[in-house]
Amino acid sequence: MSNNDWKSRLNVVYSTNPDFSYEDTQEENLEPLEPNKQNLRVWLDKKQRAGKKVTLIKGFVGSDDSINVLAKMLKSKCGVGGTAKDGEIIIQGDFRDRVVEILTKEGYKAKKAGN
């Protein structure tokens, strides 16, 4: 961590101790589980999206980089846009069946959930 990384130090109170050293207690590198140990749920959602349907993939355990790689692969195989944020992958459109099929071929445990 660089000394100028002020965003990671938000909400830290000033210390008058000259020997004070800020220690980051958060684990930054979350190791992704193996695909056969991931338990992914595939949902169809249209709440707060102006009636447009999106496919949500929840339950991924891993770093932001690894979830972005998986999201990019799913978006390219479905031929649509989407994003990965807050531990969820969002694929534009109703692609539940196709996403479950792709994930199982890649070795993930995936199930359709919800509506």
Backbone as a printed PyTorch tensor [residue, N CA C, xyz], in Angstrom:
tensor([[[  0.8530,  -1.1820,   0.0000],
         [  0.0000,   0.0000,   0.0000],
         [  0.8880,   1.2300,   0.0000]],

        [[  0.6630,   2.1460,  -0.9100],
         [  1.4530,   3.3580,  -0.9670],
         [  0.9830,   4.3460,   0.1000]],

        [[  1.8500,   5.2800,   0.4290],
         [  1.5170,   6.2660,   1.4620],
         [  0.4570,   7.2500,   0.9860]],

        [[  0.2800,   7.3980,  -0.3130],
         [ -0.7000,   8.3400,  -0.8460],
         [ -2.0540,   7.7080,  -1.1040]],

        [[ -2.2570,   6.4950,  -0.7120],
         [ -3.5190,   5.8040,  -0.9440],
         [ -4.5260,   6.2310,   0.1250]],

        [[ -5.0740,   7.4380,  -0.0440],
         [ -5.9440,   8.0180,   0.9790],
         [ -7.3160,   7.3580,   1.0350]],

        [[ -7.7670,   6.7320,  -0.0590],
         [ -9.0950,   6.1180,  -0.0680],
         [ -9.1780,   4.9380,   0.8830]],

        [[ -8.0740,   4.2320,   1.0460],
         [ -8.0940,   3.0920,   1.9670],
         [ -8.0240,   3.5410,   3.4220]],

        [[ -7.7270,   4.8170,   3.6500],
         [ -7.6180,   5.3270,   5.0180],
         [ -8.8080,   6.1790,   5.4450]],

        [[ -9.8700,   6.1650,   4.6790],
         [-11.0480,   6.9400,   5.0640],
         [-11.5600,   6.4630,   6.4100]],

        [[-12.0800,   7.3540,   7.1990],
         [-12.6350,   7.0860,   8.5240],
         [-11.5850,   6.6730,   9.5420]],

        [[-10.3140,   6.9990,   9.2990],
         [ -9.2580,   6.7480,  10.2750],
         [ -9.0050,   8.0500,  11.0160]],

        [[ -9.0040,   7.9720,  12.3310],
         [ -8.8150,   9.1490,  13.1590],
         [ -7.3350,   9.4900,  13.2210]],

        [[ -7.0210,  10.7830,  13.2660],
         [ -5.6510,  11.2710,  13.3240],
         [ -4.9760,  10.8290,  14.6260]],

        [[ -3.7000,  10.4700,  14.5450],
         [ -2.9510,  10.0530,  15.7150],
         [ -1.7790,  11.0030,  15.9380]],

        [[ -1.5510,  11.3840,  17.2000],
         [ -0.4200,  12.2420,  17.5320],
         [  0.8280,  11.4420,  17.8580]],

        [[  0.7410,  10.1400,  17.8820],
         [  1.8730,   9.2770,  18.1560],
         [  2.8220,   9.2970,  16.9530]],

        [[  4.0930,   9.7020,  17.1430],
         [  5.0110,   9.7630,  15.9940],
         [  5.3820,   8.3740,  15.4570]],

        [[  5.1830,   7.3290,  16.2480],
         [  5.5220,   5.9710,  15.8140],
         [  4.3270,   5.2180,  15.2370]],

        [[  3.2100,   5.9200,  15.0420],
         [  2.0060,   5.2760,  14.5550],
         [  2.1860,   4.8280,  13.1110]],

        [[  1.7680,   3.6230,  12.8360],
         [  1.8050,   3.0890,  11.4770],
         [  0.4400,   2.4920,  11.1750]],

        [[ -0.1880,   2.9760,  10.1220],
         [ -1.5080,   2.4870,   9.7450],
         [ -1.3720,   1.0790,   9.1770]],

        [[ -2.2030,   0.1710,   9.6900],
         [ -2.1970,  -1.2060,   9.1990],
         [ -3.5500,  -1.5240,   8.6040]],

        [[ -3.5400,  -2.0050,   7.3890],
         [ -4.7660,  -2.3820,   6.7050],
         [ -5.1170,  -3.8040,   7.1070]],

        [[ -6.3120,  -3.9970,   7.7070],
         [ -6.6940,  -5.3150,   8.2000],
         [ -7.5240,  -6.0950,   7.1950]],

        [[ -7.9020,  -5.4630,   6.0940],
         [ -8.7320,  -6.1500,   5.1110],
         [ -7.8630,  -7.0570,   4.2420]],

        [[ -8.4130,  -8.2040,   3.9170],
         [ -7.7250,  -9.1370,   3.0310],
         [ -8.0420,  -8.7380,   1.6000]],

        [[ -7.0250,  -8.2620,   0.8730],
         [ -7.2630,  -7.7270,  -0.4620],
         [ -7.3510,  -8.8210,  -1.5240]],

        [[ -6.5060,  -9.8130,  -1.4420],
         [ -6.4820, -10.8600,  -2.4690],
         [ -7.2920, -12.0550,  -2.0110]],

        [[ -8.5150, -12.1200,  -2.4740],
         [ -9.3860, -13.2330,  -2.1550],
         [ -9.1650, -14.3000,  -3.2170]],

        [[ -8.6640, -15.4530,  -2.8100],
         [ -8.3770, -16.5220,  -3.7580],
         [ -9.6890, -17.1180,  -4.2600]],

        [[ -9.8400, -17.2320,  -5.5690],
         [-11.0700, -17.8310,  -6.0990],
         [-11.0970, -19.3270,  -5.8220]],

        [[-12.2850, -19.8230,  -5.5660],
         [-12.4530, -21.2580,  -5.3960],
         [-12.3530, -21.9290,  -6.7580]],

        [[-12.0720, -23.2040,  -6.7460],
         [-12.0520, -23.9590,  -7.9910],
         [-13.4690, -23.9630,  -8.5680]],

        [[-13.5870, -24.0380,  -9.8950],
         [-14.9270, -23.9950, -10.5020],
         [-15.8820, -25.0650,  -9.9710]],

        [[-15.3790, -26.2720,  -9.6980],
         [-16.2870, -27.3160,  -9.2280],
         [-16.7240, -27.1090,  -7.7820]],

        [[-16.1100, -26.1690,  -7.0650],
         [-16.5160, -25.8600,  -5.6900],
         [-17.3700, -24.6010,  -5.6100]],

        [[-17.4940, -23.8730,  -6.7210],
         [-18.3420, -22.6780,  -6.7590],
         [-19.8010, -23.1200,  -6.8300]],

        [[-20.6500, -22.4610,  -6.0710],
         [-22.0770, -22.7580,  -6.0920],
         [-22.8030, -21.5180,  -6.6070]],

        [[-23.0100, -21.4580,  -7.9130],
         [-23.5690, -20.2660,  -8.5440],
         [-25.0680, -20.4160,  -8.7530]],

        [[-25.7940, -19.3250,  -8.5520],
         [-27.2390, -19.2600,  -8.7810],
         [-27.4880, -18.2650,  -9.9030]],

        [[-28.3260, -18.6440, -10.8390],
         [-28.6370, -17.7960, -11.9950],
         [-30.0820, -17.3350, -11.8610]],

        [[-30.2740, -16.0260, -11.7930],
         [-31.5870, -15.4180, -11.5720],
         [-31.9910, -14.5880, -12.7830]],

        [[-33.2890, -14.3770, -12.9340],
         [-33.8250, -13.4290, -13.9010],
         [-34.4060, -12.2770, -13.0990]],

        [[-33.9970, -11.0630, -13.4300],
         [-34.4160,  -9.9030, -12.6510],
         [-34.8440,  -8.7870, -13.5890]],

        [[-35.9020,  -8.0710, -13.1980],
         [-36.3100,  -6.8770, -13.9450],
         [-36.7430,  -5.7590, -13.0120]],

        [[-36.4400,  -5.8980, -11.7380],
         [-36.8060,  -4.8730, -10.7700],
         [-35.8830,  -3.6690, -10.9180]],

        [[-36.4430,  -2.4990, -10.8860],
         [-35.7320,  -1.2260, -10.9680],
         [-34.8500,  -1.1370, -12.2090]],

        [[-35.2980,  -1.7340, -13.2950],
         [-34.5320,  -1.6990, -14.5380],
         [-35.4240,  -1.2880, -15.7080]],

        [[-36.4460,  -0.5150, -15.4270],
         [-37.3780,  -0.0080, -16.4340],
         [-38.0370,  -1.1420, -17.2130]],

        [[-38.3030,  -2.2550, -16.5510],
         [-38.9830,  -3.3790, -17.1750],
         [-38.1030,  -4.2630, -18.0370]],

        [[-36.8270,  -3.9170, -18.1750],
         [-35.9250,  -4.7230, -18.9900],
         [-35.3710,  -5.8650, -18.1570]],

        [[-35.2430,  -7.0320, -18.7640],
         [-34.7910,  -8.2140, -18.0540],
         [-33.2700,  -8.3140, -18.0900]],

        [[-32.7060,  -8.7720, -16.9850],
         [-31.2790,  -9.0710, -16.9100],
         [-31.1000, -10.4280, -16.2400]],

        [[-30.0250, -11.0880, -16.5600],
         [-29.6720, -12.3520, -15.9390],
         [-28.6080, -12.0690, -14.8930]],

        [[-28.8800, -12.4610, -13.6400],
         [-27.9450, -12.2500, -12.5370],
         [-27.2890, -13.5660, -12.1710]],

        [[-25.9890, -13.5430, -11.9840],
         [-25.2600, -14.7070, -11.5030],
         [-24.7070, -14.3370, -10.1360]],

        [[-25.1870, -15.0250,  -9.0990],
         [-24.7870, -14.7210,  -7.7260],
         [-24.0500, -15.9120,  -7.1340]],

        [[-23.2510, -15.6400,  -6.1010],
         [-22.5870, -16.6990,  -5.3610],
         [-21.1460, -16.9250,  -5.7540]],

        [[-20.5590, -16.0760,  -6.6010],
         [-19.1740, -16.2660,  -7.0040],
         [-18.2510, -15.8540,  -5.8640]],

        [[-17.2830, -16.6970,  -5.5560],
         [-16.2890, -16.4030,  -4.5180],
         [-14.9470, -16.2340,  -5.2070]],

        [[-14.3800, -15.0370,  -5.1050],
         [-13.0910, -14.7760,  -5.7280],
         [-12.8080, -13.2940,  -5.8010]],

        [[-11.6870, -12.9550,  -6.4130],
         [-11.2640, -11.5660,  -6.5200],
         [-12.0500, -10.8530,  -7.6150]],

        [[-11.9210,  -9.5340,  -7.6430],
         [-12.5960,  -8.7430,  -8.6670],
         [-12.0840,  -9.0950, -10.0590]],

        [[-10.7860,  -9.3720, -10.1610],
         [-10.2280,  -9.7280, -11.4680],
         [-10.8120, -11.0340, -11.9930]],

        [[-10.9430, -12.0320, -11.1170],
         [-11.4490, -13.3300, -11.5750],
         [-12.9320, -13.2590, -11.9350]],

        [[-13.7130, -12.4410, -11.2120],
         [-15.1350, -12.3070, -11.5640],
         [-15.2770, -11.5230, -12.8700]],

        [[-14.3710, -10.5680, -13.1160],
         [-14.4150,  -9.8220, -14.3740],
         [-14.0680, -10.7140, -15.5610]],

        [[-13.1350, -11.6470, -15.3740],
         [-12.7750, -12.5830, -16.4410],
         [-13.9660, -13.4770, -16.7750]],

        [[-14.6370, -13.9930, -15.7360],
         [-15.8110, -14.8360, -15.9600],
         [-16.9330, -14.0450, -16.6320]],

        [[-17.1460, -12.8060, -16.2000],
         [-18.1890, -11.9660, -16.7970],
         [-17.8890, -11.6940, -18.2660]],

        [[-16.6410, -11.4190, -18.5870],
         [-16.2640, -11.1510, -19.9720],
         [-16.5150, -12.3740, -20.8480]],

        [[-16.1890, -13.5610, -20.3260],
         [-16.4130, -14.7880, -21.0820],
         [-17.9090, -15.0110, -21.3140]],

        [[-18.7370, -14.8060, -20.2820],
         [-20.1750, -14.9970, -20.4260],
         [-20.7720, -13.9850, -21.4030]],

        [[-20.3490, -12.7400, -21.3100],
         [-20.8710, -11.7060, -22.2120],
         [-20.5120, -12.0070, -23.6570]],

        [[-19.2950, -12.4730, -23.8870],
         [-18.8950, -12.7540, -25.2690],
         [-19.6180, -13.9770, -25.8220]],

        [[-19.8380, -15.0090, -24.9920],
         [-20.5320, -16.2060, -25.4830],
         [-22.0260, -15.9630, -25.6850]],

        [[-22.6030, -15.0120, -24.9340],
         [-24.0170, -14.6790, -25.1270],
         [-24.2000, -13.5740, -26.1660]],

        [[-23.1330, -12.8510, -26.4870],
         [-23.2110, -11.7960, -27.4900],
         [-23.9480, -10.5650, -27.0180]],

        [[-23.8890, -10.2840, -25.7140],
         [-24.5890,  -9.1210, -25.1520],
         [-23.6610,  -8.3820, -24.1980]],

        [[-24.1570,  -7.2850, -23.6590],
         [-23.4130,  -6.5060, -22.6890],
         [-23.7240,  -6.9550, -21.2810]],

        [[-23.0460,  -6.3380, -20.3480],
         [-23.2640,  -6.6460, -18.9490],
         [-22.1530,  -6.0710, -18.1060]],

        [[-22.1370,  -6.4420, -16.8440],
         [-21.1310,  -5.9380, -15.9250],
         [-20.9500,  -6.9120, -14.7730]],

        [[-19.9090,  -6.6870, -14.0010],
         [-19.6740,  -7.4570, -12.7850],
         [-19.4180,  -6.4550, -11.6720]],

        [[-20.2790,  -6.4800, -10.6500],
         [-20.0800,  -5.5750,  -9.5150],
         [-20.7350,  -6.1620,  -8.2810]],

        [[-20.1880,  -5.8470,  -7.1360],
         [-20.7080,  -6.2980,  -5.8420],
         [-20.8270,  -7.8160,  -5.7610]],

        [[-19.9150,  -8.5310,  -6.3840],
         [-19.9400,  -9.9880,  -6.3270],
         [-21.0020, -10.6280,  -7.1970]],

        [[-21.6170,  -9.8570,  -8.0780],
         [-22.6500, -10.3620,  -8.9900],
         [-22.2230, -10.0890, -10.4280]],

        [[-22.6540, -10.9570, -11.3070],
         [-22.4580, -10.7290, -12.7400],
         [-23.8350, -10.4410, -13.3350]],

        [[-23.9360,  -9.3510, -14.0790],
         [-25.1930,  -8.9510, -14.6900],
         [-25.0330,  -9.0640, -16.1980]],

        [[-25.8790,  -9.8840, -16.8120],
         [-25.8970, -10.0690, -18.2630],
         [-27.2130,  -9.4990, -18.7810]],

        [[-27.1560,  -8.6360, -19.7810],
         [-28.3630,  -8.0120, -20.3050],
         [-29.2050,  -9.0270, -21.0690]],

        [[-30.4820,  -9.1140, -20.7110],
         [-31.4020, -10.0090, -21.3960],
         [-31.6580, -11.2890, -20.6100]],

        [[-32.6030, -12.0950, -21.1210],
         [-32.9650, -13.3580, -20.4780],
         [-32.1260, -14.4790, -21.0910]],

        [[-31.0040, -14.7940, -20.4480],
         [-30.0910, -15.8260, -20.9240],
         [-29.8490, -16.8800, -19.8460]],

        [[-30.8560, -17.1300, -18.9890],
         [-30.6620, -18.0850, -17.8900],
         [-30.2350, -19.4540, -18.3850]],

        [[-30.9700, -20.0180, -19.3330],
         [-30.6620, -21.3630, -19.8120],
         [-29.2690, -21.4360, -20.4340]],

        [[-28.9660, -20.4440, -21.2470],
         [-27.6670, -20.4320, -21.9140],
         [-26.5200, -20.2470, -20.9210]],

        [[-26.6980, -19.3740, -19.9270],
         [-25.6580, -19.1300, -18.9270],
         [-25.4260, -20.3840, -18.0920]],

        [[-26.4970, -21.0490, -17.6780],
         [-26.3480, -22.2880, -16.8990],
         [-25.6000, -23.3320, -17.7290]],

        [[-25.9340, -23.4350, -18.9980],
         [-25.2670, -24.3890, -19.8860],
         [-23.7760, -24.0650, -20.0300]],

        [[-23.4480, -22.7940, -20.2280],
         [-22.0490, -22.3740, -20.3810],
         [-21.2710, -22.6370, -19.0910]],

        [[-21.8770, -22.2770, -17.9520],
         [-21.1810, -22.4620, -16.6760],
         [-20.9270, -23.9320, -16.3660]],

        [[-21.8910, -24.7900, -16.6540],
         [-21.6880, -26.2180, -16.3880],
         [-20.6310, -26.8050, -17.3240]],

        [[-20.5610, -26.3290, -18.5710],
         [-19.5040, -26.7850, -19.4790],
         [-18.1220, -26.3430, -18.9930]],

        [[-18.0630, -25.1920, -18.3170],
         [-16.8000, -24.6850, -17.7910],
         [-16.4320, -25.3450, -16.4620]],

        [[-17.3220, -26.1750, -15.9180],
         [-17.0140, -26.9070, -14.6920],
         [-17.6010, -26.3150, -13.4280]],

        [[-18.4150, -25.2730, -13.5370],
         [-19.0340, -24.6560, -12.3740],
         [-20.3050, -25.4100, -12.0020]],

        [[-20.6810, -25.3390, -10.7210],
         [-21.9850, -25.8280, -10.2760],
         [-22.9400, -24.6520, -10.4190]],

        [[-23.8930, -24.7510, -11.3200],
         [-24.8170, -23.6450, -11.5610],
         [-26.2430, -24.1760, -11.6130]],

        [[-27.1520, -23.3960, -10.9930],
         [-28.5710, -23.7410, -10.9800],
         [-29.3830, -22.5090, -11.2980]],

        [[-30.5390, -22.7510, -11.9350],
         [-31.4930, -21.6610, -12.1030],
         [-32.1930, -21.4530, -10.7720]],

        [[-32.3830, -20.2090, -10.4080],
         [-33.0560, -19.8760,  -9.1560],
         [-34.0510, -18.7600,  -9.4350]],

        [[-34.9870, -18.5950,  -8.5450],
         [-35.9630, -17.5110,  -8.6870],
         [-36.9410, -17.7770,  -9.8020]],

        [[-37.4530, -16.6730, -10.3860],
         [-38.4910, -16.7550, -11.4180],
         [-37.9370, -17.3520, -12.6760]]])
